[in-house]
Amino acid sequence: MRQIATVASLCFVVVGAGCSSTPSHFYTLSRVEAPSGTPSAKPSDLSVVVGPVSIPDIVDQPQIVVTTGPNQVSPDEFNRWASPLDNNISRVVAEDLVVILGTGRVSLFQQSSNAEAAYRVAIEVQSFESALGEAATLNAVWVVRRTRDGKAETGRTNVREPAQDKSFDAIAAAHSRALARMSQDIAGVIRALDRNAP
């Protein structure tokens, strides 16, 4: 009987320890709302497929990887992305392009059934750095291809967005603003290619 009581006590301690462990927090990137008073984009019938998006192996994991020094990073076990980072990035860029280009015909590469989309956007993220209390840094090369004739333009977005405080919320918001800057760059090239279409 004493042995059963001891085992039960140990089980209670283990369960209690599990209950008091630090809970995980989940974050997502999001489209940045334009400041009030910003004119809306003229409606268009442009069709765009966003993706594939590739990201560095070092950040291709559920944990948010925090830059802790010039040559040091640390995955945070208790602060994680709510979905795979490459999918998160492609979704936000697609949402940005819907608003910037004034079209509802923007889809994701993974889900697209629109094989005849006029433009395709491939993105290679070369660095995606998160320094708490400092900034989010995005360095990406992207290619916009006109489907009709294969004409392509390559661009690069290199942006550092300050974090408003030392929270993970602030770093996710800073990354969202960086993606909005990249979406603006991509939209500019899509418009230029469309103006010069044969």
C-alpha positions as CSV (number, residue, x, y, z in Angstrom):
1,M,0.0,0.0,0.0
2,R,2.8,2.4,0.9
3,Q,4.4,1.6,-2.5
4,I,1.2,2.5,-4.3
5,A,1.0,5.8,-2.3
6,T,4.6,6.7,-3.2
7,V,3.9,6.0,-7.0
8,A,0.8,8.1,-6.8
9,S,2.7,11.0,-5.1
10,L,5.4,10.9,-7.8
11,C,2.7,11.0,-10.5
12,F,1.1,14.0,-8.9
13,V,4.5,15.8,-8.8
14,V,5.1,15.1,-12.5
15,V,1.6,16.2,-13.5
16,G,2.0,19.3,-11.3
17,A,5.3,20.2,-12.9
18,G,3.8,19.8,-16.4
19,C,1.0,22.1,-15.5
20,S,3.4,24.8,-14.3
21,S,5.6,24.7,-17.4
22,T,5.9,27.9,-19.5
23,P,3.1,27.9,-22.2
24,S,4.1,28.4,-25.9
25,H,3.0,31.5,-27.7
26,F,2.2,31.5,-31.4
27,Y,2.7,34.3,-33.8
28,T,1.8,35.1,-37.4
29,L,2.7,37.6,-40.0
30,S,0.0,39.9,-41.3
31,R,-0.8,42.4,-44.0
32,V,0.0,46.0,-42.9
33,E,-3.0,48.3,-43.1
34,A,-2.3,51.5,-45.2
35,P,-2.4,54.7,-43.2
36,S,-5.8,56.4,-43.3
37,G,-6.1,58.8,-46.1
38,T,-4.0,56.7,-48.5
39,P,-5.7,56.5,-51.9
40,S,-7.0,53.1,-52.9
41,A,-5.5,51.3,-55.8
42,K,-7.5,51.5,-59.1
43,P,-9.3,48.2,-59.7
44,S,-7.5,45.9,-62.2
45,D,-8.0,42.5,-63.6
46,L,-4.3,41.5,-63.2
47,S,-3.8,37.8,-62.2
48,V,-0.8,36.8,-60.1
49,V,0.5,33.6,-58.6
50,V,2.8,34.1,-55.6
51,G,5.4,31.3,-54.9
52,P,7.3,29.3,-54.5
53,V,8.9,31.0,-51.5
54,S,12.2,29.6,-50.3
55,I,13.7,30.5,-46.9
56,P,17.1,29.8,-45.2
57,D,17.3,26.5,-43.4
58,I,18.3,28.3,-40.2
59,V,14.8,29.9,-39.9
60,D,12.9,27.0,-41.5
61,Q,11.5,25.7,-38.2
62,P,8.5,26.3,-35.9
63,Q,10.6,28.2,-33.3
64,I,11.3,31.9,-33.9
65,V,15.0,32.2,-34.3
66,V,16.4,35.2,-32.4
67,T,19.6,36.9,-33.3
68,T,21.6,37.2,-30.0
69,G,24.9,38.4,-31.3
70,P,26.9,39.2,-34.5
71,N,27.5,35.4,-35.1
72,Q,24.9,33.9,-32.8
73,V,21.3,32.9,-33.0
74,S,18.9,31.0,-30.7
75,P,15.6,29.2,-31.5
76,D,13.1,30.2,-28.8
77,E,11.2,27.1,-27.7
78,F,8.2,29.0,-26.2
79,N,7.7,31.5,-29.0
80,R,6.8,29.9,-32.4
81,W,5.3,30.7,-35.8
82,A,1.7,29.5,-36.1
83,S,2.3,28.1,-39.6
84,P,5.4,27.2,-41.7
85,L,7.3,30.5,-42.3
86,D,7.5,30.1,-46.1
87,N,3.7,29.7,-46.3
88,N,3.2,32.6,-43.9
89,I,5.4,34.8,-46.1
90,S,3.7,33.9,-49.4
91,R,0.2,34.4,-47.8
92,V,1.1,37.9,-46.6
93,V,2.7,38.9,-49.9
94,A,-0.4,37.7,-51.8
95,E,-2.7,39.7,-49.4
96,D,-0.5,42.8,-49.9
97,L,-0.7,42.4,-53.7
98,V,-4.5,42.1,-53.7
99,V,-4.7,45.6,-52.1
100,I,-1.7,47.3,-53.9
101,L,-2.8,46.1,-57.4
102,G,-6.5,46.4,-56.8
103,T,-7.3,42.8,-57.9
104,G,-8.8,39.8,-56.3
105,R,-7.1,37.5,-58.7
106,V,-4.0,36.7,-56.6
107,S,-3.4,33.2,-55.5
108,L,-0.8,31.1,-53.8
109,F,1.5,28.7,-55.7
110,Q,0.6,25.7,-53.5
111,Q,-3.1,26.2,-54.0
112,S,-3.3,27.8,-57.4
113,S,-5.5,26.2,-60.1
114,N,-4.9,29.3,-62.2
115,A,-2.4,28.0,-64.6
116,E,-3.0,30.9,-66.9
117,A,-2.1,33.7,-64.4
118,A,-0.6,36.6,-66.2
119,Y,2.3,37.0,-63.7
120,R,4.2,34.6,-61.4
121,V,6.3,35.7,-58.5
122,A,9.1,33.5,-57.0
123,I,10.8,34.7,-53.9
124,E,14.1,33.6,-52.4
125,V,14.5,34.9,-48.9
126,Q,18.2,35.1,-48.2
127,S,18.0,36.4,-44.6
128,F,15.2,36.8,-42.1
129,E,16.6,38.0,-38.9
130,S,14.8,38.8,-35.6
131,A,16.6,40.9,-33.0
132,L,14.3,41.5,-30.1
133,G,14.1,45.2,-29.1
134,E,16.1,46.1,-32.2
135,A,14.8,45.2,-35.6
136,A,13.5,42.7,-38.1
137,T,15.8,42.4,-41.2
138,L,14.6,41.0,-44.6
139,N,16.9,40.4,-47.5
140,A,15.2,38.7,-50.5
141,V,15.7,38.3,-54.2
142,W,12.5,37.9,-56.2
143,V,11.6,37.3,-59.9
144,V,8.4,38.5,-61.6
145,R,7.7,36.5,-64.8
146,R,5.1,37.5,-67.4
147,T,3.5,34.2,-68.5
148,R,2.6,35.3,-72.0
149,D,6.1,35.6,-73.3
150,G,8.4,34.6,-70.4
151,K,9.7,38.1,-69.9
152,A,11.2,38.3,-66.4
153,E,12.5,41.0,-64.1
154,T,14.6,40.3,-61.0
155,G,14.7,42.5,-58.0
156,R,16.0,42.7,-54.5
157,T,14.5,44.0,-51.3
158,N,16.8,44.6,-48.4
159,V,15.0,46.3,-45.5
160,R,15.5,46.7,-41.7
161,E,12.4,47.6,-39.8
162,P,12.8,48.7,-36.2
163,A,11.0,46.8,-33.5
164,Q,8.8,49.0,-31.2
165,D,9.7,47.1,-28.0
166,K,11.4,43.8,-26.9
167,S,8.4,41.6,-27.4
168,F,7.8,38.9,-30.0
169,D,4.6,40.7,-31.0
170,A,6.8,43.7,-32.0
171,I,9.2,41.6,-34.0
172,A,6.4,39.9,-35.9
173,A,4.9,43.3,-36.6
174,A,8.3,44.6,-37.9
175,H,8.6,41.6,-40.2
176,S,5.1,42.3,-41.5
177,R,6.2,45.8,-42.3
178,A,9.3,44.5,-44.1
179,L,7.1,42.2,-46.2
180,A,4.9,45.1,-47.1
181,R,7.9,47.0,-48.4
182,M,8.9,44.0,-50.5
183,S,5.3,43.6,-51.8
184,Q,5.4,47.3,-52.9
185,D,8.6,46.6,-54.8
186,I,7.1,43.5,-56.5
187,A,3.9,45.4,-57.4
188,G,5.9,48.1,-59.1
189,V,7.6,45.6,-61.4
190,I,4.3,43.9,-62.2
191,R,2.8,47.2,-63.2
192,A,5.8,48.1,-65.3
193,L,5.7,44.7,-67.1
194,D,2.0,45.1,-67.7
195,R,2.4,48.6,-69.2
196,N,5.0,47.3,-71.6
197,A,3.2,44.1,-72.5
198,P,3.2,43.3,-76.2
